[in-house]
Amino acid sequence: MSSLEELYAEIADTPEGPDTLALFDFDGTLIAGYSSIFVLLEQLRRGDISKTAFANTFLSALNHRLGLLDDQGLMEVGASFIAGRSEEEFAELCQAVFEKQLYKRIYPEARALIAAHRAKGHTVAIASSAPRQAIAATAAELQIEHIASSVYLLENGVFNGKVSQPVCWGYGKRSAAEDLAESLQCSLDNAFFYSDSDEDLPLLEVVGCPVAVNPNTGLRQRAEQQDWHCFDFAPRKWRLRELGGTAGVYASLVATYLGGLGVARLQGDRDKGRSFMLNAFTDSVSALTGMKLKVVNEHYLNDSPAGVVIFNHQSTADGFIILKLLKENYAGIGKRAFGRIPLLSDAYEFAGVIPIDRSDSASAINSMAPLVDAIKLEGRSVAIAPEGTRSQSRKPGPFKKGAFHLALDAGANIIPVVIHNSMDVQGKGDKFFHPATVTVEILPPVDTRRWQRDTLDRHIHDVRNLYLEALGYPREKPPRRPRKTASIKSDSTPAKPAKARNDKTA
């Protein structure tokens, strides 16, 4: 067994530039589990296949394992379930599978390895037996453009239940990788290939740097014989540690709240009680979940006066991260749903969270009014996620206007906090927290004194571009404003006066 640190060192020693190819298997290597199973489960849930057909796929897999069914035959079993469907229908199915299952199963270690290769300017690609449609959303999330995969065949615009020969499996995967490398003007002689299965030995044996990841028994034995890099990623399924840590977080919230109440009553000072609660709670969250923070440019936060702290929203863990950064200087908003849970709602309110109903803009704006006082009179920073809800990607979604209106109302700076990988702790759809180190980057405060409300869309666009750049995405062009066109009305039909509209939205 080798260590990830040794592999990172080897990557760092390779020449810079796109001539080095880093190939990743998909199932069991980039994601925990097997995409084909999740696709079948979604088809079963939708009623697209019967329970009998679902059970027969496992019999087919067993026959394949026993050598009674070849790779082509097994792939055509899966292809048969979408026969007669359009490519758009299958792509929609696979997108749903990504959002429900695959996103939360991406290995943090795989993300880190991809980042290490990108830092050297290497070409990153996926080589998988799964069809391209099942891989596409995960590849987009990981910003991987190049894919070698099996191909489900279309006829007259619909799938015909057949698979192109040879499938991207065993020697077929090796052939597909050779074709991809040639098209990219790369050589397999100095390529990296990451895989979890001895079925990929034909390709592993011809690349310059074979890497066994979460290996099955056959691959582990070969890796030890050949002295290949070999290691296991941390499981993404829940264990007792994750279950206990997740339950402990909410128990700790209540316990530290009660402790904070006691301090407030003993000392006659609510602020001291809140400070006790927030310090104790954020420390306990780190210990219970195994979450560690790597904070870059923390001085921008510590040296700034109270302002509006905005953060990109990937995970439930984001709120705990912001609490840990601000502690007693924290104020914020939360979903109205928090207010429906007895004791938890009291704890959130004591900590400085104001629940709002985002579906009611006027109510949300009124609820946020006390936050202006928190900034101007109490010297506490207000934390808001301008996306409004957790994203299904590292790439931030559209920013709403509430945080930016608040900054103008309070005459405060915007302090951008970029959370790089909190989805490694808990991705959207995952019920449990997992140990991980999260990188948090504080960007220079944004001065809003010269902002005007009629140009607020442009300012918000510029701020979001700061996040895109920090997260490695290209900056986006501002959206075009629709041209105003004169409408022609009948003389007998008077024009209705336009309704006054308040464009503040939380």
C-alpha positions as CSV (number, residue, x, y, z in Angstrom):
1,M,0.0,0.0,0.0
2,S,1.2,3.5,-0.8
3,S,-0.1,6.8,0.5
4,L,-1.9,9.6,-1.2
5,E,1.0,11.9,-0.3
6,E,3.4,9.8,-2.3
7,L,1.1,9.9,-5.3
8,Y,0.7,13.7,-5.0
9,A,4.5,13.9,-4.9
10,E,4.7,11.8,-8.1
11,I,2.1,14.0,-9.8
12,A,4.0,17.1,-8.8
13,D,7.2,15.7,-10.3
14,T,5.6,15.1,-13.7
15,P,6.2,17.7,-16.6
16,E,3.6,20.4,-16.8
17,G,1.2,20.6,-19.8
18,P,-1.5,18.7,-21.5
19,D,0.7,15.9,-22.9
20,T,0.2,14.0,-19.6
21,L,-3.1,12.1,-19.6
22,A,-4.9,11.3,-16.3
23,L,-7.6,8.7,-17.0
24,F,-10.1,7.8,-14.3
25,D,-12.5,4.8,-14.3
26,F,-16.0,5.9,-13.2
27,D,-17.9,3.4,-11.0
28,G,-16.1,2.6,-7.8
29,T,-13.3,5.1,-8.6
30,L,-14.8,8.5,-9.1
31,I,-18.0,7.6,-7.4
32,A,-18.9,5.2,-4.6
33,G,-21.1,2.5,-6.0
34,Y,-22.3,1.7,-9.5
35,S,-24.2,4.1,-11.7
36,S,-26.0,1.2,-13.6
37,I,-27.6,0.1,-10.4
38,F,-28.8,3.6,-9.5
39,V,-30.2,4.0,-13.1
40,L,-32.1,0.7,-12.8
41,L,-33.5,1.7,-9.4
42,E,-34.7,5.0,-10.8
43,Q,-36.3,3.2,-13.7
44,L,-38.0,0.8,-11.2
45,R,-39.2,3.7,-9.2
46,R,-40.8,5.3,-12.2
47,G,-42.4,2.1,-13.4
48,D,-40.3,1.9,-16.5
49,I,-39.2,-1.7,-15.7
50,S,-40.8,-4.5,-13.6
51,K,-39.4,-6.0,-10.4
52,T,-38.9,-9.2,-12.4
53,A,-36.7,-7.4,-15.0
54,F,-34.8,-5.7,-12.2
55,A,-34.1,-9.0,-10.5
56,N,-33.0,-10.6,-13.8
57,T,-30.3,-8.0,-14.2
58,F,-28.6,-9.4,-11.1
59,L,-28.9,-12.9,-12.5
60,S,-27.2,-11.6,-15.7
61,A,-24.5,-10.0,-13.6
62,L,-23.9,-13.3,-11.8
63,N,-23.7,-15.1,-15.1
64,H,-21.2,-12.5,-16.3
65,R,-19.1,-13.1,-13.2
66,L,-19.2,-16.9,-13.8
67,G,-18.1,-16.4,-17.4
68,L,-21.5,-17.5,-18.8
69,L,-22.2,-14.0,-20.3
70,D,-19.7,-11.8,-22.1
71,D,-19.2,-8.1,-21.6
72,Q,-21.2,-7.2,-24.7
73,G,-24.1,-9.3,-23.5
74,L,-24.2,-7.8,-20.1
75,M,-24.2,-4.3,-21.5
76,E,-27.0,-5.1,-23.8
77,V,-29.1,-6.2,-20.9
78,G,-28.9,-2.6,-19.6
79,A,-29.5,-1.2,-23.1
80,S,-32.6,-3.2,-23.5
81,F,-34.4,-1.3,-20.7
82,I,-34.2,1.9,-22.7
83,A,-35.1,0.5,-26.1
84,G,-37.7,2.7,-27.8
85,R,-36.7,5.8,-25.6
86,S,-35.2,8.9,-27.1
87,E,-31.8,10.2,-26.1
88,E,-33.4,13.2,-24.4
89,E,-35.5,10.9,-22.2
90,F,-32.5,8.9,-21.2
91,A,-30.4,12.0,-20.5
92,E,-33.2,13.3,-18.3
93,L,-33.2,10.0,-16.4
94,C,-29.5,10.1,-15.9
95,Q,-29.6,13.7,-14.7
96,A,-32.1,12.7,-12.1
97,V,-29.9,9.9,-11.0
98,F,-27.0,12.3,-10.7
99,E,-28.9,14.7,-8.5
100,K,-30.4,12.0,-6.3
101,Q,-27.5,9.6,-6.0
102,L,-24.2,10.3,-7.8
103,Y,-23.5,13.8,-6.6
104,K,-23.2,12.9,-3.0
105,R,-21.2,9.8,-3.9
106,I,-18.3,11.6,-5.6
107,Y,-15.1,10.7,-3.6
108,P,-13.4,13.8,-2.1
109,E,-10.1,12.1,-2.8
110,A,-11.0,11.8,-6.5
111,R,-11.8,15.6,-6.6
112,A,-8.4,16.3,-4.9
113,L,-6.5,14.1,-7.4
114,I,-8.2,15.7,-10.3
115,A,-7.3,19.1,-8.9
116,A,-3.6,18.0,-8.5
117,H,-3.5,17.0,-12.2
118,R,-5.1,20.2,-13.2
119,A,-2.6,22.2,-11.3
120,K,0.1,20.6,-13.5
121,G,-2.0,21.4,-16.6
122,H,-2.6,17.7,-17.4
123,T,-5.4,16.4,-19.6
124,V,-8.1,14.7,-17.5
125,A,-10.5,12.1,-18.9
126,I,-12.9,9.3,-17.9
127,A,-12.7,5.8,-19.3
128,S,-15.8,3.7,-18.3
129,S,-18.0,0.9,-19.5
130,A,-21.0,3.0,-18.6
131,P,-22.8,4.9,-21.4
132,R,-21.8,8.6,-21.9
133,Q,-25.3,9.7,-20.7
134,A,-24.8,8.1,-17.3
135,I,-21.4,9.8,-16.9
136,A,-22.2,13.3,-18.4
137,A,-23.5,15.1,-15.3
138,T,-20.7,13.9,-13.0
139,A,-18.1,14.8,-15.7
140,A,-19.6,18.3,-16.0
141,E,-19.5,18.7,-12.2
142,L,-15.9,17.6,-12.2
143,Q,-15.2,19.8,-15.3
144,I,-14.0,16.8,-17.3
145,E,-14.5,17.3,-21.0
146,H,-13.1,14.0,-22.4
147,I,-14.9,10.7,-22.0
148,A,-14.3,7.2,-23.5
149,S,-17.4,5.1,-22.9
150,S,-19.7,2.4,-24.2
151,V,-22.2,3.6,-26.7
152,Y,-25.9,2.7,-26.7
153,L,-27.0,2.7,-30.4
154,L,-29.8,4.9,-31.8
155,E,-32.1,4.0,-34.7
156,N,-34.5,6.6,-36.1
157,G,-33.9,8.8,-33.1
158,V,-34.6,6.2,-30.4
159,F,-32.4,3.5,-28.7
160,N,-32.6,0.1,-30.3
161,G,-31.4,-1.9,-27.3
162,K,-28.0,-2.6,-28.9
163,V,-24.5,-1.5,-27.9
164,S,-21.6,-0.5,-30.2
165,Q,-18.8,-3.1,-30.4
166,P,-16.5,-3.4,-28.7
167,V,-17.9,-2.2,-25.4
168,C,-15.6,-0.1,-23.3
169,W,-14.7,-3.0,-21.0
170,G,-11.4,-4.9,-20.6
171,Y,-9.5,-4.8,-23.9
172,G,-12.3,-2.7,-25.3
173,K,-11.5,0.0,-22.7
174,R,-7.8,-0.3,-23.6
175,S,-8.7,0.2,-27.3
176,A,-11.0,3.2,-26.5
177,A,-8.3,4.8,-24.3
178,E,-5.7,4.4,-27.0
179,D,-8.0,6.1,-29.5
180,L,-8.7,8.9,-27.0
181,A,-5.0,9.4,-26.3
182,E,-4.3,9.6,-30.0
183,S,-7.0,12.1,-30.6
184,L,-5.7,14.2,-27.7
185,Q,-2.0,13.8,-28.9
186,C,-1.1,12.2,-25.6
187,S,0.8,8.9,-25.0
188,L,-0.3,6.1,-22.7
189,D,3.4,5.6,-21.9
190,N,3.4,8.5,-19.4
191,A,-0.4,8.4,-18.6
192,F,-2.0,7.8,-15.2
193,F,-4.9,5.4,-14.9
194,Y,-7.0,5.1,-11.8
195,S,-9.2,2.0,-11.4
196,D,-10.9,-0.2,-8.8
197,S,-11.1,-3.5,-10.8
198,D,-8.9,-6.2,-12.2
199,E,-11.2,-6.1,-15.3
200,D,-9.2,-3.0,-16.2
201,L,-5.8,-4.8,-16.2
202,P,-5.4,-4.6,-20.0
203,L,-5.3,-0.8,-19.7
204,L,-3.5,-0.6,-16.3
205,E,-0.6,-2.7,-17.7
206,V,0.1,-0.3,-20.6
207,V,0.0,3.1,-18.9
208,G,3.0,4.7,-17.3
209,C,1.5,5.1,-13.9
210,P,-1.2,2.5,-12.9
211,V,-3.1,3.4,-9.7
212,A,-5.3,0.9,-7.8
213,V,-8.2,2.7,-6.0
214,N,-10.6,0.9,-3.7
215,P,-9.3,-2.3,-5.5
216,N,-11.1,-5.6,-5.6
217,T,-9.2,-8.7,-4.5
218,G,-7.7,-9.4,-8.0
219,L,-6.4,-5.9,-8.5
220,R,-5.1,-5.6,-5.0
221,Q,-3.0,-8.7,-5.5
222,R,-1.6,-7.5,-8.8
223,A,-0.9,-4.0,-7.5
224,E,1.1,-5.6,-4.6
225,Q,3.0,-7.8,-7.0
226,Q,3.8,-5.0,-9.4
227,D,4.4,-2.4,-6.7
228,W,1.7,-0.1,-8.1
229,H,0.2,2.8,-6.1
230,C,-2.7,1.2,-4.1
231,F,-5.0,2.8,-1.6
232,D,-8.6,3.0,-0.4
233,F,-10.8,6.1,-0.3
234,A,-12.9,6.8,2.8
235,P,-16.4,5.2,2.4
236,R,-19.2,7.5,1.3
237,K,-21.9,5.3,2.9
238,W,-22.9,5.9,6.5
239,R,-21.3,4.0,9.3
240,L,-21.8,4.2,13.1
241,R,-19.3,7.1,13.2
242,E,-21.3,9.1,10.7
243,L,-24.6,8.2,12.4
244,G,-23.4,9.1,15.8
245,G,-21.7,12.3,14.7
246,T,-24.7,13.6,12.8
247,A,-27.1,12.9,15.7
248,G,-24.5,14.5,18.0
249,V,-24.5,17.7,16.1
250,Y,-28.2,18.4,16.8
251,A,-27.9,17.2,20.4
252,S,-24.9,19.5,20.8
253,L,-27.0,22.4,19.4
254,V,-29.6,22.0,22.1
255,A,-27.1,21.3,24.9
256,T,-25.0,24.4,24.1
257,Y,-28.1,26.5,23.8
258,L,-29.2,25.4,27.3
259,G,-25.7,26.1,28.6
260,G,-25.8,29.6,26.9
261,L,-29.1,30.3,28.6
262,G,-27.6,29.4,31.9
263,V,-24.6,31.7,31.3
264,A,-26.9,34.6,30.2
265,R,-29.0,34.3,33.4
266,L,-26.1,33.9,35.7
267,Q,-24.3,36.9,34.3
268,G,-27.3,38.9,33.3
269,D,-26.0,39.3,29.8
270,R,-27.6,37.7,26.8
271,D,-24.6,38.5,24.6
272,K,-22.3,36.5,26.8
273,G,-24.6,33.6,26.8
274,R,-24.8,33.6,23.0
275,S,-21.0,33.9,22.8
276,F,-20.7,30.8,25.1
277,M,-23.1,28.9,23.0
278,L,-21.5,29.7,19.6
279,N,-18.0,29.0,20.7
280,A,-19.0,25.7,22.4
281,F,-21.2,24.6,19.6
282,T,-18.8,25.2,16.7
283,D,-16.0,23.4,18.5
284,S,-18.2,20.4,19.2
285,V,-19.4,20.3,15.5
286,S,-15.8,20.0,14.4
287,A,-15.1,17.2,16.9
288,L,-18.3,15.3,16.2
289,T,-18.1,15.4,12.4
290,G,-14.4,15.3,11.9
291,M,-14.7,18.5,9.8
292,K,-11.5,20.6,9.7
293,L,-11.1,24.0,8.1
294,K,-8.3,25.4,6.0
295,V,-9.0,29.2,6.0
296,V,-7.3,31.3,3.3
297,N,-7.0,35.1,3.8
298,E,-8.8,35.1,7.2
299,H,-7.5,38.6,7.8
300,Y,-10.1,40.0,5.3
301,L,-12.8,38.8,7.7
302,N,-11.1,39.6,11.0
303,D,-9.9,43.1,10.0
304,S,-13.2,44.2,8.4
305,P,-16.0,46.1,10.2
306,A,-19.4,44.4,10.5
307,G,-20.8,43.7,7.1
308,V,-22.8,41.3,5.0
309,V,-21.0,38.0,4.8
310,I,-22.1,36.1,1.7
311,F,-21.2,32.5,1.0
312,N,-21.9,29.9,-1.7
313,H,-24.1,27.1,-0.5
314,Q,-23.2,23.5,-1.2
315,S,-24.1,21.8,2.1
316,T,-25.8,21.9,5.5
317,A,-22.2,22.1,6.8
318,D,-21.9,25.7,5.4
319,G,-23.9,27.2,8.2
320,F,-21.7,25.5,10.8
321,I,-18.6,26.8,8.9
322,I,-19.9,30.4,8.9
323,L,-20.8,30.1,12.6
324,K,-17.2,29.0,13.4
325,L,-15.8,31.9,11.4
326,L,-18.0,34.6,13.0
327,K,-18.9,33.1,16.4
328,E,-20.3,35.9,18.6
329,N,-20.1,38.4,15.8
330,Y,-22.7,36.3,13.9
331,A,-26.3,37.1,12.8
332,G,-28.1,35.5,9.9
333,I,-31.3,34.2,8.3
334,G,-32.7,30.7,8.0
335,K,-35.6,28.8,6.5
336,R,-39.0,29.2,8.1
337,A,-39.0,25.4,8.6
338,F,-36.5,25.8,11.4
339,G,-39.2,27.7,13.4
340,R,-41.5,24.6,13.3
341,I,-39.2,22.4,15.3
342,P,-39.5,23.0,19.1
343,L,-36.3,23.8,21.0
344,L,-34.2,23.8,17.8
345,S,-36.0,26.9,16.7
346,D,-35.3,28.5,20.1
347,A,-31.6,27.5,19.8
348,Y,-31.3,29.0,16.3
349,E,-33.0,32.2,17.4
350,F,-30.7,32.5,20.5
351,A,-27.7,32.1,18.2
352,G,-28.9,35.0,16.0
353,V,-30.8,33.2,13.2
354,I,-34.0,34.9,11.9
355,P,-36.3,32.5,10.1
356,I,-37.9,33.9,6.9
357,D,-40.3,32.6,4.4
358,R,-38.6,32.9,1.0
359,S,-41.8,32.3,-0.9
360,D,-43.2,35.6,0.5
361,S,-40.9,38.5,-0.6
362,A,-42.6,41.2,1.4
363,S,-42.5,39.1,4.6
364,A,-38.9,38.2,4.0
365,I,-37.9,41.8,3.6
366,N,-39.7,42.8,6.8
367,S,-38.1,39.9,8.7
368,M,-34.6,41.1,7.6
369,A,-35.1,44.6,8.9
370,P,-33.6,43.8,12.3
371,L,-30.4,42.6,10.5
372,V,-29.7,46.2,9.6
373,D,-29.6,47.0,13.3
374,A,-27.4,44.0,14.0
375,I,-24.8,45.5,11.6
376,K,-25.1,49.2,12.4
377,L,-25.9,49.2,16.1
378,E,-24.6,45.8,17.4
379,G,-21.5,45.4,15.2
380,R,-22.4,41.9,14.2
381,S,-22.0,40.6,10.6
382,V,-25.0,39.1,8.9
383,A,-24.4,35.9,7.0
384,I,-26.5,35.1,3.9
385,A,-26.3,32.6,1.1
386,P,-27.4,34.6,-1.9
387,E,-28.2,31.4,-3.9
388,G,-31.0,30.9,-1.4
389,T,-30.8,27.1,-1.4
390,R,-28.1,24.5,-1.6
391,S,-26.6,24.0,-5.1
392,Q,-26.2,20.6,-6.8
393,S,-22.8,21.6,-7.9
394,R,-19.6,23.4,-6.9
395,K,-20.6,26.0,-9.4
396,P,-22.7,28.7,-7.7
397,G,-26.3,29.1,-8.9
398,P,-27.9,32.5,-9.6
399,F,-27.6,35.1,-6.8
400,K,-30.8,36.6,-5.4
401,K,-30.9,40.2,-4.3
402,G,-31.7,40.2,-0.6
403,A,-28.1,40.2,0.7
404,F,-27.2,43.1,-1.6
405,H,-30.2,45.2,-0.7
406,L,-29.3,44.6,2.9
407,A,-25.7,45.9,2.3
408,L,-27.1,49.0,0.8
409,D,-29.7,49.5,3.6
410,A,-27.0,49.1,6.2
411,G,-24.3,51.0,4.3
412,A,-22.0,48.0,4.8
413,N,-19.4,46.1,2.8
414,I,-20.0,42.8,1.2
415,I,-17.5,40.2,2.5
416,P,-17.4,37.2,0.1
417,V,-16.6,33.8,1.7
418,V,-15.9,31.1,-0.9
419,I,-16.4,27.6,0.4
420,H,-14.6,25.2,-1.9
421,N,-15.6,21.7,-0.9
422,S,-18.2,21.5,1.9
423,M,-20.0,18.9,-0.2
424,D,-17.3,16.5,0.9
425,V,-18.7,16.8,4.4
426,Q,-22.3,16.5,3.3
427,G,-23.6,16.8,-0.2
428,K,-27.1,17.7,-1.1
429,G,-29.3,14.7,-0.5
430,D,-26.9,13.1,2.0
431,K,-28.3,12.7,5.5
432,F,-25.0,12.2,7.2
433,F,-21.8,14.2,7.9
434,H,-18.4,12.8,6.8
435,P,-14.9,13.7,8.0
436,A,-13.2,16.1,5.6
437,T,-11.0,19.1,5.4
438,V,-12.8,22.1,3.9
439,T,-11.0,24.9,2.2
440,V,-12.6,28.3,2.9
441,E,-11.3,31.4,1.0
442,I,-12.1,34.9,2.2
443,L,-12.0,37.4,-0.7
444,P,-11.3,41.2,-0.3
445,P,-14.4,43.1,1.0
446,V,-16.5,44.7,-1.7
447,D,-17.2,48.4,-1.1
448,T,-20.9,49.1,-1.8
449,R,-20.9,52.9,-1.1
450,R,-21.1,53.8,-4.8
451,W,-23.6,51.2,-5.7
452,Q,-27.0,52.3,-7.0
453,R,-30.1,50.2,-6.8
454,D,-30.9,50.6,-10.5
455,T,-27.6,49.0,-11.4
456,L,-27.7,46.3,-8.7
457,D,-28.0,43.5,-11.3
458,R,-24.6,44.4,-12.7
459,H,-23.0,44.6,-9.3
460,I,-24.4,41.2,-8.3
461,H,-23.2,39.7,-11.6
462,D,-19.7,41.1,-10.9
463,V,-19.7,39.6,-7.3
464,R,-20.8,36.2,-8.6
465,N,-18.0,36.2,-11.1
466,L,-15.6,36.5,-8.2
467,Y,-16.9,33.2,-6.9
468,L,-16.7,31.6,-10.3
469,E,-13.1,32.6,-10.7
470,A,-12.1,31.5,-7.2
471,L,-13.7,28.1,-7.8
472,G,-12.0,27.6,-11.2
473,Y,-14.9,28.4,-13.5
474,P,-14.7,30.9,-16.3
475,R,-16.2,34.3,-15.7
476,E,-19.6,34.8,-17.3
477,K,-20.7,37.7,-19.5
478,P,-23.6,39.8,-18.1
479,P,-27.0,38.9,-19.4
480,R,-28.3,41.1,-22.2
481,R,-31.1,43.4,-21.3
482,P,-34.2,42.8,-23.3
483,R,-34.9,45.6,-25.8
484,K,-38.0,47.7,-25.0
485,T,-40.5,47.4,-27.8
486,A,-43.5,49.7,-28.3
487,S,-46.8,47.9,-28.0
488,I,-49.7,48.9,-30.3
489,K,-53.1,49.2,-28.6
490,S,-56.5,49.8,-29.9
491,D,-57.8,53.3,-29.4
492,S,-60.8,51.8,-27.6
493,T,-58.7,49.9,-25.1
494,P,-56.9,52.2,-22.6
495,A,-53.6,51.0,-21.4
496,K,-53.6,49.6,-17.9
497,P,-51.3,51.4,-15.5
498,A,-48.2,49.3,-14.5
499,K,-48.3,48.0,-11.0
500,A,-45.7,49.3,-8.6
501,R,-43.2,46.5,-8.0
502,N,-40.7,46.1,-5.2
503,D,-37.8,44.1,-6.7
504,K,-36.2,43.2,-3.4
505,T,-36.1,39.4,-2.9
506,A,-34.5,37.5,-0.3
